[in-house]
Amino acid sequence: MDFLDVLLLLVFPVVDGVPGVKVVISVSSDSIVMTFKRPNADVKLQGFILGYGLSSNQLLPLPQDGAELHVELDAEPNYLVAVQPITELRPKKHCTGQVNLQQPPNLLVVSVLPSAVLLSWGETLKTSNIWDECLEDGFFTVRYREKDNPWVFQSCPVSDTVVNNLKPDTLYEFNVRANKDEQCGVWSKPVLYNTKRKAPPSAPTAVLFCLKLPAPNHCCAAAIIVLYVSDKPHVLKSEVELPPTVKPTTAEQRRTSSATPTTAETRRQHWEDSDLFQPQPSSDVDALGKKRYVAPHVVYQTGKKPDEPCSISSSLSFFPEANSGGANLTTPPTTPPTNLTVVTVEGCPSFVILDWEKTDTHTTEYEVISTTKGPDGEKVSILTTNQTHTAVENLKPESSYEFKVKPKNERGAGPSSEPVAFKTESADPRVSDNVSGKDAIWTKFPFQADSYSDCRGAQFVKRTWYRKFVGVQLCNSLRYKIYLSDSLKGKFYNIGDESGFGEDHCQFVDSFLDGRTGQQLQEHQQPTTGFYRAVRQEPVNFGPIGGRSRISYVSWYECGIPIPGKW
């Protein structure tokens, strides 16, 4: 029951003096039944069940007039159950609107720590009671980046937030805009801000703990700053009012937001100048003997060995980044992008890289639209980038897709490119067991982990075959940090390797391959405590790793397994 207890959050507030709801929970082998008890006959219940896990974004409101609600829920997503009592005579709330799509917010940036800043675009810096602010009337999108680097996006229901995990003494650019339903407002004027320098070693250590909403790509809704003086913690600031979940737009849900690794891949020659990229694959058939897709707009990256894990980061190193430009814009883009090309890697069906040519000076960003048809109908996903290329991840093996690109700027969107088609190849049985038609076994769940990692993206967990939890934090779907824990509620620890650099740890994500790992340190590595072993299949031990233990641990893994992935 530990796993279910964590993933099920019950909210029972007292409203206008009405006593809270009592709930009776009964559990059978395959179901949980919740019965809500009204304080008296004059009280009605209102609320909802919201699924925000891997394959669920359903919102199930409680029926009116006290009718019973019977519904089957998927086992893998997380669920928020919110129920509150109301009297029959309680007046209905009238929303007056909290966001203005035409008025760009006035953004203020305040330093908090060398690695964190406070962003505010409201009248005050104090977070208000957002439950009473009619969240259905809109929310905000925050974006930030190191100057001239890709944007990181977050959805935020409040008018101030703390952005952490920044680099000290580094110049960042910040923007915010309002959103309502599927409509997006005007971006605020960009604010350039240089983070503080890192404090000297003799100074007290300050650590920020961020409380985020239980949904993907959401902002820091409240923060606690702890100052460590002589190893004793002192809480400096605590704002722990956690708002309810906000429904992001479809486009915002699919934005590329996984953090870029701090250790960048070595930049190589441009892909168009490399002999590795060819209009035809080196083999006409894939690992299962099925014919690979060939078309004039498709290019194959060749040269990957069968025992080499697929790497989005390595492939992207052939695609140089460029400034987006677009100063003093007065009109939306007028011409579509041209020469849209699908770049795929032999033996890697889970991702492609789309590349296109910019045709004007008015475009500042692009929407990359991916469409696929399956048993559940047509599915559309949208990525946003300010480059003329992007990786499209978590594709299904042996599936057909259509891609197109739409140029945009702060004045609006321009015409889309001509769509191009592509079909992914079969999954390679030499990498992992592939169960056709089933979702991957990972559950999105935030966990507490050791900080040594290049990855700052979404977190996923699964249970292992020897009664431990595996946790991963994404750099992208094919590069991630792997952790182990004895308990879902407990700390997730680094994994050390007594005889290598963690290559065999790919077993924990069900990969047959010896993985590629990053930032391999030994003697001068930060000493810590964690799990460790020497070879594949060996049970793990727990104890000192790093430092002078001669047990190394690494900052990321590439195992050829996409997470969360689709099978």
Residue, then its C-alpha position, 0 to 999 in steps of 0.5 A: m500500500d505504500f505506493l498507492d498511499v503516495l500517489l493518491l492525494l486527498v484534499f478535504p478543506v473546511v469551507d465557510g464553516v462547513p465541517g470537513v468530509k469523512v472518507v471510508i477507504s476499502v481495499s481489495s486485491d484489484s481496486i480501491v473504493m472511497t466512500f465520502k460521508r456528508p456531515n449532514a443532509d443539507v451538505k452536498l459534495q463537489g470535487f473531481i478526480l484528476g489523472y496526470g500520469l503517463s497515459s491519463n489526463q482525464l478530469l472526472p467531476l463528481p456528479q450532481d445531487g449526490a449520485e454515486l460515481h463508478v469509474e475504472l482508473d488506470a493503474e500507472p498514472n498519478y491521481l489527485v482526488a479533491v472533494q469539498p462540502i458545500t451548503e445548498l444555499r452557497p452562492k456560485k462563484h463568479c470569475t472575473g478573469q485573472v489574465n490579460l492576453q493582450q497586456p504583456p506582464n511586467l516582469l521583476v527578477v530578484s536574486v535569492l541564491p547564486s543558483a536561484v532567482l525570484l520572478s514576480w509579475g503581480e502587484t506584490l511579491k506575496t503569493s495570494n490564495i489561488w484557489d479563490e482566483c478562478l484558475e479556469d480563467g488562465f495561468f502563466t508560462v515562464r521561460y528562461r535560458e542562458k543567453d542564446n541557449p534553448w528555452v526552458f518552459q514552465s507552467c505557473p498558476v501564480s504571479d511569482t515563482v522561484v527558478n532554481n538550479l541555475k548556474p552562479d555568475t551566469l547571464y540569463e534571459f527571462n520572459v513570462r506570458a499569460n495563457k487561457d484555454e489554448q490561447c497564448g498572450v504576449w510575452s513580456k519584455p525580456v529581462l537579462y539578469n546575471t546570477k550571484r557569484k558563488a559564496p566562498p567555502s567559509a560562508p554559511t551554506a544556503v539550500l533551496f527546497c522547491l515545492k512543485l505542483p504534481a504535474p509536468n513542467h510546472c513552476c516552483a509554487a512555494a520554496i523553503i530556504v535553509l541556511y546551514v551554519s556549523d552543520k545546523p539548519h536554520v529555515l530562513k523563509s517558508e511559503v508552503e501554500l501549494p496550489p491546486t493543479v492547473k490544466p496546461t494547454t496542449a501545446e504547453q504540455r508538449r514543450t521541450s523542457s528537459a534540462t540540457p546536460t551541463t557537459a555538452e557533446t563535442r561539436r562536430q562538423h555539420w551533418e550535411d558535410s559528414d559522410l555518416f549521413q546518407p540518403q540510403p541506409s547501409s542496410d535496406v532492412d532493420a533488425l527484424g528483417k523489415k524494409r526501412y523507409v526511404a524517401p527524398h526527404v529522409v536521411y540516414q545517419t549510418g555507422k552505429k554499431p549494434d551494441e552501441p546505445c542510441s544517443i540523441s545528444s550525440s546525433l544533435s552534436f552534428f546540428p549547430e545552434a544559431n541565434s533566432g534574431g527577429a528584432n523590431l518585428t511588426t508582422p507575423p512570418t509570411t513565408p513557410p520553412t522549406n526543405l524539411t528533412v527527417v534525419t533518422v539513425e539506423g537501429c534507433p526507432s524512438f527518435v528522429i531529428l527534423d531539420w529545415e531552412k529559415t526563409d525570412t528574418h521575422t521568425t523567432e520560434y517554430e512549432v513542430i507538429s507531429t501527427t500519428k494515427g492509431p487504434d485510438g484515432e489521430k494523435v497530435s503533439i507540438l514541440t516549440t524551438n527557436q532553432t531550425h532543427t529539433a529532436v522528436e522523441n518517444l516515437k513508437p517502433e513500426s509506426s507512421y508519422e507526419f511532420k510539419v513546421k510552423p514559423k512564429n513570432e510575438r506578432g503571430a504565426g505564419p504559414s506551415s511547411e509542406p508535411v512530410a511522412f516517415k515510418t519508424e523501423s522495428a525495435d531491436p531485440r538485441v537491446s531489450d525485450n519488446v512487448s508490442g502494443k503495451d505502454a512502458i512500465w515507468t510511472k512519473f513520480p517526483f523523488q528525493a535524490d542525490s544531487y550529483s547529476d547532469c540531468r534536471g528533467a522529469q523523474f520516473v520510477k519502477r519496481t525492480w525484480y529484487r524489491k528495490f525501486v529504480g528512479v531515473q531523471l531525464c536529460n532526454s528520453l535516451r540520456y538519464k541519471i539512474y538511482l536506486s532506493d529501498s522505499l518509494k518515500g525514501k531517498f534515491y541513491n547514486i549507484g557505484d561501480e567497483s570494476g568500471f564506470g557503470e556500464d552494466h547499470c543499464q540492467f536496471v532499466d531493462s537494457f541488454l547493452d553495456g551503456r555509455t556513461g558520462q563524467q567519470l571521476q574517481e579519486h577526487q570525486q565527491p565521497t558519498t553513500g550509495f548502492y554499488r556492485a561490480v558486475r551485471q546480475e550481482p546483488v547491490n551492496f550499500g556503503p561509501i562510494g566515490g572519494r577514496s573508496r575506489i568505487s566510481y559513480v557517474s552523472w548520466y547513462e545512455c542505455g538504448i532504452p527510451i524513458p518513458g517510451k512506448w512499446 
